[in-house]
Amino acid sequence: MQVLGHLLQLYLMAIGLRRFGAIRALDRIELVPAWGPRLLRAITFYIPRRRGLPDSDGERLAMALAKMGPAYIKVGQTLATRPDLVGRPIAEGLATLQDRLPPFSYDKARATIEDELGQSMDTLFDSFEQEAVAAASIAQVHRAILKDGKKVAVKVLRPDIEERFTRDLSLFEWLARTAENNSVEARRLRLNQVVVKVRETSLREMDLRLEAAAAAELADNMNGEPGYRLPTIEWDMTARRVMMLEWVDGIRVADRAALAEAGHNLEALGSTVIQVFLKQALRDGFFHADLHQGNLIVEPNGTICAIDFGIMGRLTKMERRFLAEILFGFIRRDYERVADVHFDAGYVPRGESREEFAQAMRSIADPIMDLPVEEISAGKLLAQLFATTERFNMQTQPQLLLLQRTMVMAEGMALHLYPRSNMWQISEPVIEHWVRANLSPEIQLADALNQLPRLIERLPSRIERWLADEEEPTGPPPFEAAPVQRNGRVWPFAFGLVVGALLLKILTY
């Protein structure tokens, strides 16, 4: 019965794709079997196409997904970060996908607010604008004034949004499982993890307390950063389906003409956007991952205030080191170092050739690095880097692709504000500072010594898990080869313990 429900959903999806002339986009995605688009055309031959559609297949697909509803919008936005899955032209078209939907009624917003906060609107607010100032796929925002005179933005979830997402995501999960069960390429590209990522992101966005917590964490990290801040959260008026935060007056970064007319330094604003993003990603490992031009507001004093924290990115220290070292390696044209970083991080299987990988890195970077410095895009460089995954059997790293997409957005915003922005000149101080602070021999030795007691404490459980893995019955090997992973984890760990023990003995002699 569930399969029949999924088939009906697929049929309705096919109709939506046909209306927007988006089935042709599927022909350009290598992962889609050739018979798929032909079947979709056959079962929807009687559906007329809309007039006045754009020429870009990616933009048509974006329009179709936007019409289908919130879950499809989120999948499209995720696929925009995965050119390895859909191809670069389609990914660029999907990047235009905006989750703007018609607002729901004031009566429904009022009912949600009163139910969540347990008070009447008259008790909570001195005034409340019934017309939403913004409406997206998950929630909409109203402007209001509290009884104490404070201006606030009130974010309210759409009614029944959880049920709609659950229904649609179950279809996507079924499709991903079916693909992975029948395709090695689908397993390499981790289609199921793509859907899991959409689910995680959506569930986080559908609990506004988590979004508020993300905003508070980012505010703590950015405390004292000149020219950048975050709005204050009204925690006593925030619940699962309602979030209240300080209203920010200013000009959105999208309105360049208004910013120039107001006398703002556009070059300085662009530099702030890039440097703040890199500090969040490299220094803190926690970054605002929805950097479109409507989510940054420039206040009258020139301070940039970020809003909308539903999509955030996290990087481990290893991933931050990976990012810093490859950017540093590309700046210096040290392609052997770039290759070493990929192999040391375990992103490229050990059986591949480091020399050939370094040569591939040169083929990507040299044509870009010879351009005028203001034309070199770190985001596009990373995009071409990740496009080499198939050739060297690299497994996709979704968190790094989200980082690359956000970097492209940050760079695009800086160039929008000041077209002659020098990306490397803006980025290099932040990257060099992180490298000096984290990759010097003294710092790495101090980190090793700090981690040593914890590693020794966890040693018995690690050995127990390792022995348990060895005793498991053998079967068909998974796509991610276990021997490579085990060698990559256990031997560096054991070697580190031996070296750490020797250092500890020397220091306490």
matplotlib code that plots the C-alpha trace (Angstrom):
import matplotlib.pyplot as plt

x = [0.0, 2.9, 4.4, 1.2, 1.2, 4.7, 3.8, 0.9, 3.2, 5.7, 2.9, 1.9, 5.6, 5.8, 2.9, 4.5, 7.8, 5.9, 4.1, 7.3, 9.2, 11.6, 11.7, 14.5, 16.6, 16.6, 18.2, 21.2, 21.7, 24.0, 22.7, 19.1, 18.7, 17.8, 14.4, 13.3, 12.6, 11.1, 8.6, 7.7, 7.0, 4.9, 2.6, 2.2, 1.9, -1.5, -0.3, 0.3, 3.5, 3.3, 4.3, 7.1, 9.5, 13.2, 15.7, 17.8, 16.9, 18.1, 15.8, 12.8, 13.5, 13.7, 10.4, 8.7, 10.1, 9.0, 5.4, 5.4, 5.9, 8.2, 9.9, 10.7, 12.1, 14.5, 15.6, 16.3, 18.3, 20.3, 20.9, 22.2, 25.1, 25.7, 27.0, 28.6, 25.1, 23.2, 25.9, 27.1, 24.6, 21.6, 23.1, 23.6, 20.0, 18.8, 20.8, 18.2, 15.5, 14.0, 11.6, 9.1, 5.5, 2.2, 1.6, -0.9, -3.7, -3.3, -6.0, -3.8, -0.7, -2.6, -3.8, -0.3, 1.2, -1.5, -1.3, 2.5, 3.0, -0.1, -1.2, -3.6, -2.2, -3.6, -1.6, 1.6, 1.7, 1.0, 0.7, 1.0, 1.1, -1.4, 0.3, 3.5, 6.7, 8.2, 6.8, 9.0, 8.5, 8.8, 7.5, 6.6, 7.6, 5.4, 6.5, 5.2, 5.8, 5.8, 4.1, 7.4, 7.8, 10.4, 10.2, 10.3, 10.2, 7.8, 8.5, 5.7, 5.7, 3.3, 0.3, 0.6, 4.2, 5.5, 2.9, 3.6, 7.4, 7.0, 4.9, 7.1, 10.4, 9.2, 9.0, 12.5, 13.9, 12.2, 13.7, 17.2, 17.1, 15.9, 18.7, 21.4, 20.2, 20.6, 23.5, 27.1, 27.3, 24.3, 26.1, 29.3, 27.3, 25.5, 22.0, 20.5, 22.7, 21.5, 17.9, 19.0, 20.7, 17.4, 15.5, 17.9, 17.9, 14.2, 13.5, 15.9, 14.1, 10.7, 11.8, 12.4, 14.0, 16.9, 17.1, 17.2, 19.9, 22.0, 21.6, 22.7, 25.8, 26.8, 26.3, 28.6, 31.2, 31.0, 30.9, 33.2, 33.6, 33.7, 31.1, 29.0, 26.4, 23.3, 19.8, 18.9, 16.6, 13.5, 13.8, 10.8, 8.6, 10.2, 8.7, 8.8, 6.6, 7.2, 10.4, 10.7, 13.8, 14.9, 13.6, 16.5, 16.1, 18.4, 19.0, 19.3, 22.6, 20.6, 19.8, 23.2, 21.8, 20.2, 23.4, 25.4, 22.9, 23.0, 26.8, 28.0, 31.5, 30.6, 34.1, 34.4, 31.0, 32.1, 35.4, 33.4, 31.1, 34.1, 36.2, 33.3, 32.4, 35.9, 36.3, 33.1, 34.2, 37.9, 38.1, 34.8, 33.7, 30.1, 28.9, 25.8, 25.1, 22.2, 24.1, 21.7, 21.5, 18.2, 19.6, 22.1, 20.9, 23.2, 22.2, 22.6, 26.0, 27.3, 27.1, 26.0, 23.3, 22.6, 19.1, 17.5, 19.5, 17.6, 20.5, 23.9, 27.1, 29.5, 33.1, 35.3, 38.8, 40.1, 37.8, 38.8, 42.5, 41.7, 40.0, 42.9, 45.7, 44.2, 43.5, 47.0, 48.4, 46.6, 47.8, 51.4, 50.8, 52.1, 50.0, 51.9, 50.9, 47.3, 47.4, 48.9, 46.1, 43.5, 45.2, 45.9, 42.3, 41.2, 39.1, 41.1, 41.5, 45.1, 45.2, 45.1, 48.2, 49.3, 51.3, 48.4, 46.2, 48.7, 48.8, 44.9, 45.1, 47.5, 45.2, 42.4, 44.3, 46.9, 44.3, 42.6, 45.6, 47.0, 43.9, 44.1, 43.8, 40.5, 39.0, 40.1, 37.2, 38.0, 34.5, 34.7, 38.2, 36.7, 33.8, 36.2, 38.2, 35.2, 34.2, 37.3, 35.6, 34.5, 37.9, 39.8, 37.0, 36.6, 33.5, 31.4, 31.7, 28.3, 29.5, 32.4, 30.0, 27.7, 30.8, 31.8, 28.2, 28.3, 31.7, 30.4, 27.5, 29.8, 32.0, 29.1, 27.8, 31.2, 31.4, 27.8, 28.7, 32.1, 32.9, 36.6, 36.8, 40.1, 39.1, 42.5, 43.6, 40.5, 40.8, 44.6, 44.9, 42.2, 43.7, 47.3, 46.2, 44.4, 47.4, 49.8, 47.5, 46.7, 49.4, 52.7, 54.7, 54.3, 50.5, 50.2, 52.4, 50.3, 47.1, 48.6, 49.5, 46.1, 44.4, 46.7, 44.8, 41.5, 42.9, 44.4, 41.0, 39.2, 41.8, 40.0, 36.7, 38.5, 40.3, 37.1, 35.2, 38.1, 38.2, 34.4, 34.7, 37.4, 35.1, 32.1, 31.2, 32.5, 30.0, 29.9, 32.1, 30.3, 30.9, 33.1, 36.0, 36.4, 40.1, 41.0, 39.0, 40.5, 44.1, 43.3, 42.0, 43.7, 47.4, 47.6, 45.8, 48.2, 51.2, 50.0, 49.7, 53.3, 54.6, 52.4, 53.6, 57.3, 56.7, 54.9, 57.8, 60.3, 58.3, 57.9, 61.4]
y = [0.0, 2.4, 1.7, 2.6, 5.9, 6.6, 5.8, 8.3, 10.9, 10.2, 10.6, 14.0, 15.0, 14.0, 16.3, 19.2, 18.6, 18.5, 21.7, 23.6, 21.8, 20.4, 16.8, 17.8, 18.7, 15.0, 14.1, 16.1, 14.3, 11.3, 9.5, 9.4, 6.3, 7.2, 5.4, 7.7, 10.9, 8.9, 7.2, 10.6, 12.1, 9.1, 9.2, 13.0, 13.6, 15.3, 17.9, 21.3, 23.3, 26.8, 29.7, 32.1, 29.6, 30.4, 28.7, 27.3, 23.7, 24.3, 27.3, 25.4, 22.6, 25.2, 26.7, 23.2, 22.3, 25.7, 25.0, 21.5, 22.6, 23.1, 19.6, 19.8, 23.3, 22.0, 19.1, 21.5, 23.8, 20.8, 19.6, 23.1, 22.3, 18.9, 19.6, 16.1, 14.7, 16.9, 18.5, 22.1, 23.7, 22.2, 23.1, 26.7, 26.8, 25.3, 28.0, 30.5, 28.6, 30.8, 29.4, 32.3, 31.1, 32.9, 33.8, 31.9, 33.8, 36.0, 33.9, 30.8, 32.8, 34.2, 30.7, 29.3, 32.2, 32.0, 28.3, 28.1, 31.1, 30.5, 34.1, 36.2, 38.6, 41.6, 40.6, 40.0, 42.9, 46.6, 46.2, 43.4, 43.8, 41.2, 41.1, 39.1, 40.9, 37.7, 34.2, 31.2, 27.4, 26.7, 29.9, 33.5, 36.6, 39.4, 42.8, 43.6, 45.9, 44.4, 46.0, 47.5, 49.3, 46.9, 46.2, 42.5, 40.1, 37.2, 34.0, 31.5, 28.0, 27.1, 25.1, 21.3, 21.8, 18.7, 16.4, 17.7, 17.2, 13.7, 12.6, 14.0, 13.0, 9.4, 9.4, 10.8, 8.2, 5.4, 6.7, 7.0, 3.5, 2.1, 3.8, 2.7, -0.9, -0.9, 1.4, 1.5, 5.1, 6.0, 4.4, 6.4, 9.6, 8.8, 9.6, 8.4, 10.8, 13.6, 12.9, 12.4, 15.8, 17.4, 15.7, 16.9, 20.5, 20.5, 19.1, 21.7, 24.5, 23.2, 23.6, 27.3, 26.8, 25.1, 28.0, 30.4, 28.4, 28.4, 32.2, 32.5, 30.3, 32.3, 35.5, 34.3, 33.3, 36.7, 38.8, 41.7, 41.3, 44.8, 45.6, 42.5, 41.4, 39.2, 40.2, 39.5, 36.5, 37.0, 33.6, 34.0, 34.4, 31.6, 28.1, 25.2, 26.9, 30.6, 32.5, 36.2, 38.3, 41.9, 43.8, 45.1, 48.4, 49.0, 48.3, 44.7, 43.9, 43.1, 46.9, 48.1, 51.4, 52.3, 51.4, 53.7, 56.5, 56.1, 56.7, 53.2, 52.0, 49.2, 47.8, 47.6, 45.9, 43.3, 42.6, 42.2, 39.6, 37.5, 37.7, 37.1, 34.0, 32.6, 33.3, 31.4, 28.5, 28.3, 29.6, 28.4, 25.6, 26.9, 29.2, 30.9, 28.7, 30.7, 33.8, 35.1, 38.9, 39.1, 37.6, 40.4, 43.9, 46.9, 49.2, 53.0, 52.9, 50.4, 47.3, 44.1, 42.2, 38.6, 37.1, 33.7, 30.9, 27.8, 26.6, 26.4, 24.5, 22.8, 21.6, 19.5, 20.6, 18.2, 19.6, 23.1, 22.1, 20.5, 23.7, 26.0, 23.8, 23.3, 27.0, 27.8, 25.1, 26.5, 30.0, 28.8, 26.4, 23.6, 20.8, 18.0, 19.5, 19.7, 16.0, 15.1, 16.8, 14.9, 11.5, 12.3, 13.3, 9.9, 11.6, 9.8, 6.0, 4.9, 2.9, 6.0, 7.7, 10.8, 12.0, 11.7, 13.4, 16.3, 16.6, 16.8, 19.6, 21.5, 21.1, 22.6, 25.4, 26.7, 28.0, 29.8, 31.1, 32.7, 35.0, 38.5, 38.1, 39.9, 37.2, 34.2, 32.7, 30.4, 29.0, 28.1, 26.6, 24.3, 23.5, 22.2, 20.4, 18.5, 17.7, 15.3, 12.9, 10.4, 10.0, 9.3, 7.4, 10.1, 9.8, 12.9, 15.1, 16.9, 19.3, 20.5, 21.0, 23.1, 25.1, 25.5, 26.7, 29.2, 30.5, 31.1, 33.0, 35.1, 35.9, 36.7, 39.1, 40.9, 41.3, 42.5, 45.2, 46.0, 44.4, 44.9, 43.0, 41.1, 37.7, 36.4, 39.7, 39.7, 36.0, 35.7, 37.4, 35.1, 32.0, 32.8, 33.7, 30.3, 28.4, 30.2, 29.6, 26.0, 24.3, 25.4, 22.5, 24.0, 24.2, 20.7, 19.3, 21.2, 19.7, 16.2, 16.5, 17.9, 15.0, 12.3, 11.8, 11.5, 9.1, 6.9, 6.9, 5.8, 3.2, 0.2, 0.9, 1.5, -1.8, -3.6, -2.1, -3.0, -6.6, -6.8, -5.6, -8.3, -11.0, -10.1, -12.7, -11.9, -11.0, -9.0, -6.0, -2.6, 0.0, 1.9, -0.5, -1.4, -2.3, 1.1, 2.8, 0.6, 1.3, 5.0, 5.0, 2.5, 2.7, 6.6, 6.2, 3.5, 5.5, 8.6, 6.7, 5.5, 8.9, 10.5, 8.1, 8.8, 12.5, 12.2, 10.2, 12.7, 15.6, 14.0, 12.5]
z = [0.0, 0.8, -2.6, -4.3, -2.4, -3.5, -7.1, -6.9, -5.6, -8.4, -10.9, -9.5, -9.5, -13.2, -13.9, -12.2, -14.1, -17.4, -16.8, -16.3, -19.1, -16.4, -17.5, -20.0, -17.0, -15.9, -19.3, -18.3, -14.9, -15.5, -12.5, -14.0, -16.2, -19.8, -19.6, -16.7, -18.6, -21.5, -19.1, -17.5, -20.9, -21.9, -18.9, -19.0, -22.8, -22.4, -19.9, -21.6, -20.8, -19.4, -21.6, -21.1, -19.3, -19.1, -21.4, -18.6, -17.6, -14.1, -13.6, -15.0, -12.6, -9.8, -10.8, -10.8, -7.4, -5.9, -7.1, -5.6, -2.1, 0.9, 0.9, -2.8, -2.3, 0.4, -1.8, -4.7, -2.4, -1.2, -4.8, -5.6, -3.4, -5.1, -8.7, -8.4, -8.4, -10.9, -12.9, -12.7, -15.1, -13.2, -9.8, -10.9, -12.0, -8.7, -6.9, -8.0, -6.1, -3.5, -0.8, -1.1, -0.8, -0.4, 3.3, 5.4, 7.1, 10.2, 12.0, 11.7, 12.8, 15.8, 16.8, 16.7, 18.7, 21.4, 21.7, 21.9, 24.3, 26.4, 26.3, 24.2, 21.5, 23.4, 26.5, 24.5, 22.0, 21.9, 18.1, 15.6, 11.8, 10.4, 7.0, 7.0, 5.9, 4.6, 3.9, 3.2, 2.9, 6.6, 8.3, 7.9, 9.8, 11.2, 12.7, 16.1, 19.2, 22.7, 25.7, 26.8, 23.4, 22.0, 18.2, 17.4, 14.5, 15.2, 13.2, 13.0, 11.5, 8.7, 9.9, 9.3, 7.9, 9.8, 8.2, 4.7, 5.1, 6.6, 3.6, 0.9, 2.6, 2.9, -0.9, -1.3, 1.1, -0.8, -4.1, -2.5, -1.0, -4.4, -6.2, -3.7, -3.8, -7.6, -8.4, -7.2, -8.4, -6.2, -3.2, -4.0, -4.1, -0.9, -2.1, 1.1, 3.1, 0.9, 2.0, 5.6, 5.4, 4.1, 6.9, 9.6, 8.2, 7.9, 11.4, 12.8, 11.0, 12.2, 15.9, 16.2, 19.6, 17.8, 15.4, 18.3, 19.9, 16.7, 16.6, 20.2, 19.6, 16.6, 18.5, 21.2, 18.7, 16.9, 20.1, 19.7, 15.9, 14.5, 11.9, 12.4, 14.9, 15.4, 16.7, 20.4, 21.0, 23.2, 24.9, 27.2, 24.0, 22.0, 21.7, 19.2, 16.6, 17.5, 17.7, 18.7, 18.1, 17.9, 14.9, 12.8, 10.9, 7.9, 4.3, 2.9, 1.2, -2.0, -2.4, -3.5, -4.8, -1.5, 0.4, -1.9, -1.5, 2.3, 2.1, 3.2, 2.2, -0.2, -0.4, 3.3, 3.6, 1.0, 2.9, 6.1, 4.6, 3.3, 6.5, 8.9, 6.9, 7.0, 10.7, 11.4, 9.2, 10.1, 13.6, 15.1, 12.7, 12.8, 10.1, 8.7, 5.6, 4.1, 3.0, 0.3, 0.0, 1.8, 5.0, 5.7, 6.8, 7.0, 9.9, 9.7, 11.5, 8.9, 11.0, 9.2, 11.1, 10.0, 10.2, 9.5, 11.1, 9.9, 7.8, 9.6, 8.8, 11.1, 10.5, 12.6, 13.4, 10.8, 8.2, 9.1, 8.8, 5.4, 4.2, 5.4, 4.0, 0.6, 0.2, 1.4, -0.9, -3.9, -3.1, -3.0, -5.9, -3.7, -5.3, -3.7, -0.3, -1.5, -2.5, 0.8, 2.7, 0.8, 1.4, 5.1, 5.7, 4.2, 1.4, -1.3, -1.0, -0.3, -3.5, -5.6, -6.9, -5.0, -8.0, -10.4, -7.9, -7.5, -11.3, -11.4, -8.8, -11.0, -14.0, -12.0, -10.4, -12.9, -15.4, -12.5, -10.7, -13.9, -14.0, -12.6, -8.8, -8.7, -10.9, -8.8, -6.9, -3.9, -4.1, -7.8, -7.1, -4.5, -6.8, -9.5, -6.8, -5.6, -9.2, -9.3, -6.8, -9.4, -11.1, -7.8, -6.1, -3.5, -1.4, -1.3, 1.8, 2.1, 4.8, 2.5, -0.4, 1.8, 2.8, -0.9, -1.8, 1.1, 0.1, -3.4, -2.0, 0.2, -2.7, -4.9, -2.2, -2.0, -5.8, -5.8, -3.3, -4.9, -8.3, -8.0, -4.7, -4.4, -3.0, -2.1, -0.6, 1.6, 2.6, 3.1, 6.5, 8.0, 6.5, 7.5, 11.0, 11.4, 9.9, 12.4, 15.3, 14.6, 12.4, 14.0, 15.5, 19.0, 18.8, 17.4, 20.2, 22.8, 21.2, 21.3, 25.0, 25.8, 24.1, 25.5, 28.9, 27.1, 24.5, 27.2, 29.1, 25.9, 25.0, 26.6, 24.8, 21.5, 21.7, 22.7, 19.7, 17.4, 18.6, 18.2, 14.6, 14.0, 15.4, 13.2, 10.6, 7.1, 4.4, 1.2, 1.7, 2.0, -0.6, 1.9, 2.2, 5.8, 5.7, 4.3, 7.1, 9.8, 8.7, 8.5, 12.1, 14.2, 13.2, 13.5, 16.8, 18.0, 16.7, 18.4, 21.7, 21.5, 20.7, 23.4, 26.0, 25.2, 25.3, 28.6, 30.0, 28.8, 30.3, 33.6, 33.9]

ax = plt.figure().add_subplot(projection="3d")
ax.plot(x, y, z, "-o")
ax.set_aspect("equal")
plt.show()
